[in-house]
Amino acid sequence: MIDSLKDLKKLNISELKQLSGEVREALMNRLSKCGGHFGPNFGMVEATIALHYVFDSPADKMVFDVSHQCYTHKMLTGRRLAFTDAAHFGDISGYTQPAESEHDFFNIGHTSTSVSLAAGLAKGRDLMGRNENVIAVIGRLAQRRRGA
C-alpha cells in the first residue's frame, strides 16, 4: 500500500519488516512473469527501505551503482503497480530512468559509476550552497568468469 515515500515514513519497525516481505512478493510476481534481475534486487530490499526511511528523496539523491538493484526503489517511489499489476509491467525500465521519476537521477545499467556520479552531484550541491545528502549505493553485479 505504499504509493509514496510519505506512506513509508509512517510505518513502524514491525510494519517495515512486513513491507520487506510484500516487496519480495511483488518482485517475484513481476520477475517470474517477465524476467529481470532477481539476485541484485532481492538482496537490496531491506537496505533500500532503510535508505528511503532515513533520507528524504528526491531532495537527498541516491545513485545506484548497478541499476539492477533499483526495483525496490521504484516500488517505494510511486511505481509499485509495475510490480503488482501485470497490465503495468511494461510501464518501467529495468534501470533507474529520470523520465520515469524525479527520484531517478541517471539512466544507469552495468556502469558501476555511483561514486563518480555522486561525487559530481555533491560538488554541484556544494557550489550551489545547498546541503542535501548524496548517497552512492555501491553494489556489484556478480559474474561467473571462465576458469574461476
Beta strands, then each sheet from edge to edge (+ up, - down):
strand 1: 61-64
strand 2: 134-137
sheet 1: 1+ 2+
end
